[in-house]
């Protein structure tokens, strides 16, 4: 189990950025992987190959959605025994 945080940055006019980013996020939603959309990126959890595949698809969708150039930044936490998003953040979450 691995965790990847990534940001898709379409190189377009500011008025077009949100629509393109939303299409990239839809790729994540459609993947069925556990995810969290955050202000500056999206975190996904699963098998490393699955994560990389989803990130690649999101990048391509953004590029093909009207951005001829896309920069994608990726951070990966891959632990042999497995790691989850909840493990990394649970001590910082308040009980509701």
Backbone as ProteinMPNN parsed JSONL, in Angstrom:
{"seq_chain_A": "XXXXXXXXXXXXXXXXXXXXXXXXXXXXXXXXXXXXXXXXXXXXXXXXXXXXXXXXXXXXXXXXXXXXXXXXXXXXXXXXXXXXXXXXXXXXXXXX", "coords_chain_A": {"N_chain_A": [[0.862, -1.175, 0.0], [0.547, 2.182, -0.829], [0.901, 5.769, -0.737], [0.118, 8.631, -2.588], [0.618, 11.994, -3.271], [-0.466, 14.468, -5.428], [-0.25, 17.16, -7.793], [-1.829, 18.711, -10.415], [-0.974, 20.956, -12.786], [-2.235, 22.955, -15.041], [-0.987, 24.783, -17.762], [-2.309, 27.443, -18.584], [-4.601, 30.181, -19.3], [-5.764, 31.876, -16.407], [-8.56, 31.792, -16.044], [-9.328, 29.363, -17.113], [-8.232, 27.336, -15.626], [-9.542, 26.072, -13.329], [-11.665, 24.514, -14.452], [-10.253, 22.652, -15.98], [-8.693, 21.38, -14.029], [-10.741, 20.236, -12.507], [-11.589, 18.229, -14.254], [-9.374, 16.558, -14.192], [-9.473, 15.769, -11.504], [-11.821, 14.324, -11.583], [-10.998, 12.004, -12.83], [-9.636, 10.775, -10.75], [-11.741, 10.358, -8.936], [-13.315, 8.594, -10.436], [-11.635, 6.414, -10.446], [-11.964, 4.803, -8.232], [-10.25, 4.538, -6.126], [-9.219, 5.266, -2.748], [-9.328, 8.617, -1.765], [-8.375, 12.069, -1.156], [-9.261, 15.33, -1.737], [-7.477, 18.233, -1.654], [-6.583, 21.665, -0.798], [-4.237, 22.317, -2.296], [-3.62, 20.124, -3.827], [-4.1, 16.584, -4.528], [-4.58, 13.617, -2.701], [-4.005, 10.174, -2.961], [-4.629, 6.683, -2.329], [-3.32, 3.399, -2.433], [-2.258, 0.551, -4.417], [1.006, 0.927, -5.7], [1.424, 0.866, -8.535], [-1.197, 1.273, -9.445], [-1.673, 3.845, -8.438], [0.203, 5.401, -9.855], [-0.764, 5.01, -12.429], [-3.298, 6.277, -12.324], [-2.506, 8.907, -11.792], [-1.073, 9.458, -14.13], [-3.179, 9.274, -16.017], [-4.793, 11.415, -15.132], [-3.087, 13.552, -15.638], [-2.871, 13.407, -18.462], [-5.564, 13.8, -19.196], [-5.9, 16.438, -18.33], [-4.079, 17.732, -20.012], [-5.228, 17.191, -22.499], [-7.596, 18.519, -22.275], [-7.57, 21.091, -23.107], [-5.294, 22.311, -22.343], [-2.292, 22.754, -23.567], [0.053, 22.343, -22.355], [1.133, 20.818, -19.389], [2.046, 20.658, -16.021], [2.905, 18.292, -13.69], [3.181, 17.536, -10.35], [4.517, 15.204, -8.118], [4.397, 13.39, -5.062], [5.442, 10.557, -3.327], [4.741, 8.105, -0.904], [5.844, 5.134, -0.038], [5.608, 2.276, 1.601], [6.973, -0.785, 2.625], [5.565, -2.513, 4.383], [3.133, -1.378, 4.159], [1.05, 1.552, 4.172], [-1.327, 3.958, 5.239], [-3.482, 6.763, 4.482], [-4.909, 7.603, 6.709], [-3.395, 6.589, 8.871], [-1.227, 8.323, 8.81], [-2.304, 10.792, 9.471], [-4.082, 10.655, 11.622], [-3.579, 11.402, 14.326], [-3.753, 14.091, 14.204], [-6.319, 14.793, 13.663], [-9.386, 15.955, 14.889], [-11.765, 14.493, 17.041], [-15.143, 14.135, 16.116]], "CA_chain_A": [[0.0, 0.0, 0.0], [1.303, 3.418, -0.947], [0.151, 7.022, -0.778], [0.712, 9.617, -3.485], [-0.003, 13.313, -3.361], [-0.057, 15.071, -6.685], [-0.868, 18.401, -8.232], [-1.83, 18.912, -11.859], [-0.928, 22.397, -13.044], [-2.364, 23.292, -16.461], [-0.385, 26.057, -18.127], [-3.333, 28.127, -19.381], [-5.109, 31.391, -18.665], [-6.329, 31.588, -15.085], [-9.993, 31.51, -16.125], [-9.55, 27.992, -17.577], [-7.562, 26.38, -14.744], [-10.451, 25.278, -12.494], [-12.386, 23.531, -15.254], [-9.325, 21.59, -16.362], [-8.349, 20.65, -12.802], [-11.91, 19.424, -12.157], [-11.571, 17.033, -15.104], [-8.322, 15.686, -13.657], [-9.986, 15.202, -10.25], [-12.835, 13.32, -11.93], [-10.253, 10.762, -13.091], [-9.385, 10.194, -9.423], [-13.037, 9.892, -8.426], [-13.712, 7.429, -11.237], [-10.695, 5.31, -10.242], [-12.404, 3.958, -7.134], [-9.267, 4.558, -5.055], [-9.465, 6.192, -1.648], [-8.684, 9.887, -2.102], [-8.758, 13.319, -0.501], [-8.928, 16.531, -2.496], [-7.002, 19.258, -0.73], [-6.453, 22.946, -1.496], [-3.099, 22.409, -3.209], [-3.319, 18.847, -4.45], [-4.974, 15.457, -4.238], [-3.871, 12.462, -2.17], [-4.663, 8.911, -3.262], [-4.061, 5.558, -1.588], [-3.512, 2.119, -3.101], [-1.08, -0.089, -4.981], [1.827, 1.928, -6.376], [1.147, 0.886, -9.979], [-2.515, 1.907, -9.632], [-1.528, 5.281, -8.189], [0.909, 6.007, -10.98], [-1.665, 4.965, -13.577], [-4.305, 7.326, -12.137], [-1.835, 10.205, -11.946], [-0.8, 9.619, -15.568], [-4.454, 9.561, -16.69], [-5.203, 12.779, -14.764], [-2.186, 14.441, -16.371], [-3.254, 13.384, -19.875], [-6.881, 14.437, -19.306], [-5.689, 17.885, -18.216], [-3.417, 18.18, -21.239], [-6.149, 17.088, -23.627], [-8.799, 19.321, -22.008], [-7.381, 22.469, -23.523], [-4.004, 22.811, -21.896], [-1.254, 22.118, -24.372], [1.183, 22.065, -21.471], [0.722, 20.518, -18.014], [3.104, 20.276, -15.095], [2.353, 17.486, -12.609], [4.132, 17.327, -9.256], [4.124, 13.982, -7.413], [5.125, 12.911, -3.882], [5.007, 9.193, -3.047], [5.167, 7.431, 0.319], [5.66, 3.719, -0.343], [6.161, 1.517, 2.72], [6.879, -2.22, 2.345], [4.49, -3.106, 5.188], [1.897, -0.655, 3.857], [0.765, 2.804, 4.883], [-2.59, 4.558, 4.822], [-3.6, 8.192, 4.753], [-5.379, 7.762, 8.079], [-2.265, 6.378, 9.774], [-0.347, 9.485, 8.812], [-2.933, 12.03, 9.946], [-5.097, 10.453, 12.657], [-3.311, 12.126, 15.564], [-4.027, 15.504, 13.994], [-7.75, 14.962, 13.433], [-10.223, 16.06, 16.081], [-12.967, 13.644, 17.049], [-16.345, 14.939, 15.893]], "C_chain_A": [[0.9, 1.227, 0.0], [0.336, 4.601, -0.932], [0.876, 7.945, -1.755], [-0.091, 10.904, -3.398], [0.478, 13.916, -4.672], [-0.859, 16.32, -6.984], [-0.717, 18.499, -9.74], [-1.943, 20.409, -12.1], [-1.019, 22.657, -14.547], [-1.745, 24.666, -16.722], [-1.326, 26.724, -19.133], [-3.707, 29.424, -18.681], [-5.836, 31.01, -17.382], [-7.804, 31.2, -15.144], [-10.305, 30.069, -16.539], [-9.026, 26.931, -16.605], [-8.547, 25.49, -13.996], [-11.185, 24.198, -13.278], [-11.499, 22.357, -15.643], [-8.95, 20.744, -15.154], [-9.518, 19.758, -12.374], [-11.972, 18.144, -13.0], [-10.505, 16.047, -14.623], [-8.779, 15.026, -12.356], [-11.042, 14.144, -10.534], [-12.183, 11.978, -12.254], [-9.996, 10.034, -11.777], [-10.674, 9.607, -8.854], [-13.449, 8.601, -9.135], [-12.821, 6.21, -10.999], [-11.149, 4.332, -9.164], [-11.404, 3.886, -5.985], [-9.711, 5.503, -3.945], [-8.684, 7.47, -1.962], [-9.156, 11.008, -1.188], [-8.313, 14.456, -1.403], [-8.618, 17.615, -1.48], [-6.798, 20.554, -1.495], [-5.34, 22.999, -2.544], [-2.728, 21.096, -3.871], [-4.327, 17.788, -4.047], [-4.105, 14.309, -3.745], [-4.691, 11.218, -2.473], [-3.895, 7.774, -2.585], [-4.329, 4.268, -2.349], [-2.19, 1.497, -3.517], [-0.303, 0.943, -5.802], [1.543, 2.003, -7.878], [-0.193, 1.545, -10.283], [-2.41, 3.417, -9.47], [-0.877, 5.977, -9.372], [0.045, 6.042, -12.239], [-2.713, 6.079, -13.492], [-3.686, 8.705, -12.336], [-1.539, 10.47, -13.424], [-2.079, 9.97, -16.322], [-4.925, 10.987, -16.391], [-4.362, 13.81, -15.519], [-2.611, 14.548, -17.841], [-4.61, 14.046, -20.094], [-6.727, 15.954, -19.242], [-5.052, 18.432, -19.487], [-4.386, 18.218, -22.41], [-7.415, 17.932, -23.459], [-8.591, 20.797, -22.347], [-6.097, 23.089, -23.03], [-2.927, 22.079, -22.676], [-0.024, 21.767, -23.562], [0.661, 21.876, -20.055], [1.962, 20.136, -17.219], [2.432, 19.503, -13.969], [3.462, 17.203, -11.602], [3.63, 16.161, -8.424], [5.023, 13.752, -6.201], [4.561, 11.541, -3.546], [5.586, 8.719, -1.726], [4.829, 5.961, 0.126], [6.377, 2.907, 0.734], [5.926, 0.028, 2.474], [5.732, -2.862, 3.111], [3.152, -2.418, 4.967], [1.725, 0.578, 4.723], [-0.557, 3.338, 4.358], [-2.576, 6.049, 5.13], [-3.981, 8.41, 6.212], [-4.247, 7.566, 9.088], [-1.414, 7.632, 9.906], [-0.971, 10.721, 9.451], [-3.815, 11.885, 11.168], [-4.822, 11.23, 13.931], [-3.583, 13.635, 15.432], [-5.496, 15.82, 13.757], [-8.484, 15.015, 14.759], [-11.391, 15.094, 15.948], [-14.177, 14.538, 16.92], [-17.479, 14.392, 16.719]], "O_chain_A": [[1.885, 1.296, 0.735], [-0.875, 4.445, -1.093], [2.104, 8.027, -1.745], [-1.321, 10.895, -3.447], [1.667, 13.883, -4.989], [-1.976, 16.509, -6.502], [0.386, 18.385, -10.274], [-2.901, 21.047, -11.663], [-0.012, 22.591, -15.252], [-1.975, 25.605, -15.959], [-1.168, 26.594, -20.347], [-3.195, 29.73, -17.604], [-6.446, 29.945, -17.294], [-8.248, 30.357, -14.363], [-11.426, 29.601, -16.339], [-9.346, 25.751, -16.749], [-8.405, 24.268, -14.023], [-11.309, 23.071, -12.799], [-11.939, 21.208, -15.638], [-8.895, 19.518, -15.25], [-9.298, 18.634, -11.923], [-12.369, 17.092, -12.5], [-10.722, 14.836, -14.648], [-8.5, 13.848, -12.131], [-11.146, 13.164, -9.797], [-12.762, 10.927, -11.978], [-10.125, 8.812, -11.704], [-10.683, 8.483, -8.351], [-13.878, 7.64, -8.496], [-13.215, 5.089, -11.319], [-10.761, 3.163, -9.181], [-11.677, 3.242, -4.972], [-10.487, 6.429, -4.181], [-7.525, 7.413, -2.373], [-10.196, 10.907, -0.536], [-7.146, 14.543, -1.786], [-9.4, 17.877, -0.567], [-6.835, 20.55, -2.726], [-5.492, 23.66, -3.571], [-1.634, 20.967, -4.421], [-5.283, 18.06, -3.321], [-3.032, 14.051, -4.291], [-5.906, 11.196, -2.276], [-2.7, 7.877, -2.308], [-5.432, 4.06, -2.855], [-1.13, 1.879, -3.021], [-0.903, 1.744, -6.519], [1.434, 3.098, -8.43], [-0.318, 2.286, -11.257], [-2.979, 4.177, -10.253], [-1.351, 7.016, -9.833], [0.115, 6.99, -13.021], [-2.982, 6.75, -14.488], [-4.282, 9.571, -12.978], [-1.734, 11.585, -13.908], [-2.073, 10.861, -17.172], [-5.399, 11.687, -17.286], [-4.884, 14.824, -15.982], [-2.699, 15.646, -18.39], [-4.792, 14.775, -21.069], [-7.355, 16.675, -20.018], [-5.453, 19.487, -19.979], [-4.372, 19.151, -23.213], [-8.213, 18.05, -24.389], [-9.363, 21.65, -21.911], [-5.838, 24.268, -23.272], [-2.691, 20.893, -22.447], [0.833, 21.002, -24.004], [-0.15, 22.666, -19.572], [2.815, 19.385, -17.692], [1.488, 20.002, -13.356], [4.531, 16.701, -11.95], [2.455, 16.119, -8.06], [6.243, 13.894, -6.283], [3.344, 11.369, -3.483], [6.773, 8.904, -1.456], [3.657, 5.585, 0.127], [7.606, 2.861, 0.771], [4.81, -0.38, 2.151], [4.998, -3.676, 2.549], [2.142, -2.835, 5.533], [2.197, 0.633, 5.858], [-0.872, 3.189, 3.177], [-1.771, 6.53, 5.927], [-3.44, 9.295, 6.874], [-4.159, 8.312, 10.064], [-0.94, 7.958, 10.994], [-0.254, 11.603, 9.923], [-4.264, 12.892, 11.714], [-5.77, 11.685, 14.572], [-3.634, 14.355, 16.429], [-5.875, 16.988, 13.661], [-8.227, 14.206, 15.65], [-11.934, 14.908, 14.859], [-14.236, 15.594, 17.551], [-18.587, 14.927, 16.677]]}, "name": "protein", "num_of_chains": 1, "seq": "XXXXXXXXXXXXXXXXXXXXXXXXXXXXXXXXXXXXXXXXXXXXXXXXXXXXXXXXXXXXXXXXXXXXXXXXXXXXXXXXXXXXXXXXXXXXXXXX"}
